Amino acid sequence: MWAQKIDLKNDKLEAISVTTALEKLDGKSVVKVAKDSTVKEVDEPTFVRLKDITFKDGTIEVKVLSKLLPNAPELARGFIGVAFRINESNSKFECIYIRPTNGRAEDQVRRNHSIQYFSFPDYKFPRLRKESPEKYESYADMALSQWVKIKIVVKETQAKLYLNDNPQPALVVNDLKHGADFAGGIGLFVDVGTEGYFTDLKISK
């Protein structure tokens, strides 16, 4: 297995239904990402795609921080995460993201929905939550405006999400919907109402 630290520069990034900029935050060079306001649906291809990267099995590590936009709707949760195995047309991919506002909510049901897996286009979160409640969501401690280290380990049809160097996964998905042989790009994902920041991206294959 080899590891590659990804240099996040404009010529390496492709914005897909998001706005993006390179900035400094907390002394770090970061990629700032926000969802295009014209995209109304949730769990859509709204990410910054990394150019010239094909990923099938391996590990994706990145530090993320999310804030709510001033005009964020009530349903906004600071959605931020990683899309992977993205096909060429951005019409199929797997994704795991976090909802930082849920991590410390007083409502236990919301807390249980702190982490989400979905598969585009057929298995977005409303369908998964209805057909397989609790299977593709989980709880972990997190909050807005705080750095969270995400590590996603992918092998065949399984993906495990680790947060903040915890040795135990916060979410285990054993049936990635596009199957074991699906491969593609990697994207820095945000959803409605989120101003997301990404830094320290590393990919191991």
Beta strands, then each sheet from edge to edge (+ up, - down):
strand 1: 3-5
strand 2: 13-16
strand 3: 18-25
strand 4: 28-35
strand 5: 47-50
strand 6: 58-68
strand 7: 80-86
strand 8: 93-98
strand 9: 115-120
strand 10: 137-138
strand 11: 148-155
strand 12: 158-163
strand 13: 171-173
strand 14: 185-190
strand 15: 194-204
sheet 1: 1+ 15- 4+ 3-
sheet 2: 1+ 15- 6+ 11- 12+ 13-
sheet 3: 2+ 5- 14+ 7- 8+ 9- 10+
end
